[in-house]
Amino acid sequence: MHLPGPATHTGPHRRCIRWVLACALTFWTVTAGASDPGIVQQMLREGRTAEALLTVDQVLKSRPQDLAWRFLRGVVLTEQNKLGEAEAQFLQLAAERPELPEVYNNLAVIYGRQDQFEKARQALEMSVRLQPRNALTHENLGDVYAKLAAQSYARALEQQPGHAGLPVKLALVRELFAPLPRPR
């Protein structure tokens, strides 16, 4: 899922944003009848999230039940780091349309940003059940399992500080999420 590390690491965070946008683009191809969301997606790419939310909310005033625009609203809220509101948006969509794997992918992003990796795992496993051939979802699920492994290794190390193999395992898992060096 390319979960973001600490706030100072922008590399994984940018990948997470691209993943959310990719899910949104996939969703648009599945959901017929919606107006072109390209303007809002461009605003998100340019970091104009406040303007994007205003645009989405304007559309939703005239079409409050439009599934695609409600989904996009959740994406914009996620981009604004309004994770509670975004979660509520996606949970509502999941209740109404539990067959849409993109909703669960986006819930997993929200849970991952909040270090709620067990919830992220559950959301991604639901997405995999709905769309078993989505490679990105499988990759994201692997990332969540690695985060859960890091948490378990850290807890084990606290309980058994003298265990020789645990620091090595923990370092290897943490290395997976280290920011990539910038090309020169």
C-alpha positions as CSV (number, residue, x, y, z in Angstrom):
1,M,0.0,0.0,0.0
2,H,3.1,2.1,0.1
3,L,2.0,3.4,3.5
4,P,3.5,6.7,4.5
5,G,6.3,6.7,7.0
6,P,6.9,9.6,9.3
7,A,5.7,13.0,8.1
8,T,9.2,13.9,6.9
9,H,9.3,11.1,4.4
10,T,7.5,12.3,1.3
11,G,8.4,9.4,-1.1
12,P,6.0,6.7,0.3
13,H,3.3,9.3,0.9
14,R,3.4,10.4,-2.7
15,R,3.1,6.8,-3.8
16,C,0.1,6.4,-1.5
17,I,-1.5,9.4,-3.1
18,R,-0.9,8.0,-6.6
19,W,-2.4,4.7,-5.4
20,V,-5.6,6.5,-4.2
21,L,-5.8,8.4,-7.5
22,A,-5.3,5.1,-9.4
23,C,-8.2,3.6,-7.4
24,A,-10.3,6.6,-8.2
25,L,-9.5,6.3,-11.9
26,T,-10.4,2.6,-11.8
27,F,-13.6,3.4,-10.1
28,W,-14.6,5.9,-12.8
29,T,-14.4,3.3,-15.4
30,V,-16.6,1.0,-13.4
31,T,-19.2,3.7,-12.6
32,A,-21.2,4.8,-15.6
33,G,-23.2,8.0,-15.9
34,A,-20.9,10.3,-13.8
35,S,-19.7,13.7,-15.2
36,D,-16.1,13.9,-16.1
37,P,-14.0,14.0,-12.9
38,G,-10.9,15.0,-14.8
39,I,-11.0,18.6,-13.5
40,V,-11.1,17.4,-9.9
41,Q,-8.4,14.9,-10.5
42,Q,-6.2,17.6,-12.0
43,M,-6.8,19.8,-9.0
44,L,-5.7,17.0,-6.7
45,R,-2.5,16.5,-8.8
46,E,-1.8,20.2,-8.4
47,G,-2.5,20.1,-4.6
48,R,-5.6,22.3,-4.9
49,T,-7.6,20.1,-2.5
50,A,-9.8,22.8,-1.1
51,E,-10.9,23.8,-4.6
52,A,-11.4,20.1,-5.4
53,L,-13.7,19.6,-2.4
54,L,-15.7,22.6,-3.3
55,T,-16.2,21.4,-6.9
56,V,-17.2,17.9,-5.7
57,D,-19.6,19.3,-3.2
58,Q,-21.2,21.6,-5.9
59,V,-21.9,18.5,-8.0
60,L,-23.2,16.6,-5.1
61,K,-25.7,19.4,-4.3
62,S,-27.5,18.6,-7.5
63,R,-26.8,14.9,-7.5
64,P,-26.5,13.8,-3.8
65,Q,-26.8,10.1,-4.6
66,D,-24.2,10.0,-7.3
67,L,-22.0,7.1,-6.3
68,A,-19.0,8.2,-8.3
69,W,-18.9,11.7,-7.0
70,R,-19.4,10.5,-3.4
71,F,-16.5,8.2,-4.0
72,L,-14.4,11.1,-5.3
73,R,-15.4,13.1,-2.2
74,G,-13.8,10.4,-0.1
75,V,-10.6,10.6,-2.1
76,V,-10.4,14.4,-1.8
77,L,-11.0,14.2,2.0
78,T,-8.2,11.6,2.2
79,E,-5.9,14.0,0.3
80,Q,-6.9,16.7,2.8
81,N,-5.9,14.4,5.6
82,K,-9.5,14.6,6.9
83,L,-9.3,10.9,7.6
84,G,-12.4,10.6,9.9
85,E,-14.6,12.3,7.3
86,A,-13.1,10.2,4.5
87,E,-13.5,7.0,6.5
88,A,-17.2,7.9,7.1
89,Q,-17.7,8.5,3.4
90,F,-16.2,5.2,2.4
91,L,-17.9,3.3,5.1
92,Q,-21.2,4.7,3.9
93,L,-20.4,3.6,0.3
94,A,-19.3,0.1,1.5
95,A,-22.7,-0.2,3.3
96,E,-24.5,0.7,0.1
97,R,-22.3,-1.0,-2.4
98,P,-20.3,-3.8,-0.6
99,E,-19.3,-5.3,-4.0
100,L,-16.9,-2.4,-4.9
101,P,-13.3,-3.3,-4.1
102,E,-12.0,0.3,-4.6
103,V,-14.0,1.4,-1.5
104,Y,-12.1,-1.1,0.6
105,N,-8.7,-0.2,-0.9
106,N,-9.4,3.4,0.1
107,L,-10.4,2.5,3.6
108,A,-7.1,0.6,3.8
109,V,-5.2,3.7,2.9
110,I,-7.0,5.6,5.6
111,Y,-6.3,2.9,8.2
112,G,-2.7,2.7,7.1
113,R,-2.2,6.4,7.6
114,Q,-3.5,6.0,11.1
115,D,-1.3,3.0,11.8
116,Q,-4.4,0.8,12.2
117,F,-2.8,-2.0,10.2
118,E,-5.2,-4.7,11.4
119,K,-8.2,-2.7,10.0
120,A,-6.2,-2.1,6.8
121,R,-5.6,-5.8,6.5
122,Q,-9.3,-6.6,6.9
123,A,-10.2,-4.0,4.3
124,L,-7.6,-5.2,1.8
125,E,-8.6,-8.9,2.3
126,M,-12.2,-7.9,1.5
127,S,-11.0,-6.1,-1.6
128,V,-9.0,-9.2,-2.6
129,R,-12.1,-11.4,-2.2
130,L,-14.0,-9.1,-4.5
131,Q,-11.2,-8.7,-7.1
132,P,-8.7,-11.5,-6.6
133,R,-6.5,-10.6,-9.7
134,N,-5.7,-7.0,-8.6
135,A,-1.9,-7.0,-8.3
136,L,-1.8,-3.6,-6.5
137,T,-4.2,-4.8,-3.8
138,H,-2.0,-7.9,-3.2
139,E,1.1,-5.7,-3.0
140,N,-0.7,-3.4,-0.6
141,L,-1.7,-6.4,1.5
142,G,1.9,-7.5,1.6
143,D,2.9,-4.1,2.8
144,V,0.3,-4.3,5.6
145,Y,1.5,-7.7,6.6
146,A,5.1,-6.3,6.8
147,K,3.9,-3.5,9.0
148,L,2.1,-5.9,11.2
149,A,5.3,-8.1,11.3
150,A,7.3,-5.0,12.4
151,Q,4.9,-4.3,15.2
152,S,5.1,-7.9,16.4
153,Y,8.9,-8.0,16.2
154,A,9.1,-4.7,18.2
155,R,6.8,-6.1,20.9
156,A,8.8,-9.3,21.1
157,L,12.0,-7.3,21.4
158,E,10.5,-5.3,24.3
159,Q,9.6,-8.5,26.0
160,Q,12.9,-10.3,25.3
161,P,15.6,-7.6,24.7
162,G,18.4,-10.1,24.6
163,H,17.0,-12.2,21.7
164,A,19.7,-12.0,19.0
165,G,17.6,-12.6,15.9
166,L,14.8,-10.1,16.6
167,P,16.8,-6.9,15.9
168,V,17.9,-8.2,12.6
169,K,14.3,-9.2,11.6
170,L,13.0,-5.8,12.7
171,A,15.6,-3.9,10.8
172,L,14.9,-5.9,7.6
173,V,11.2,-5.2,7.8
174,R,11.7,-1.5,8.6
175,E,14.1,-1.3,5.6
176,L,11.2,-2.1,3.3
177,F,9.7,1.3,4.2
178,A,12.8,3.4,4.3
179,P,12.6,6.4,1.9
180,L,14.2,5.8,-1.4
181,P,17.3,7.8,-2.1
182,R,16.7,10.7,-4.6
183,P,18.4,10.3,-7.9
184,R,21.2,12.8,-8.5
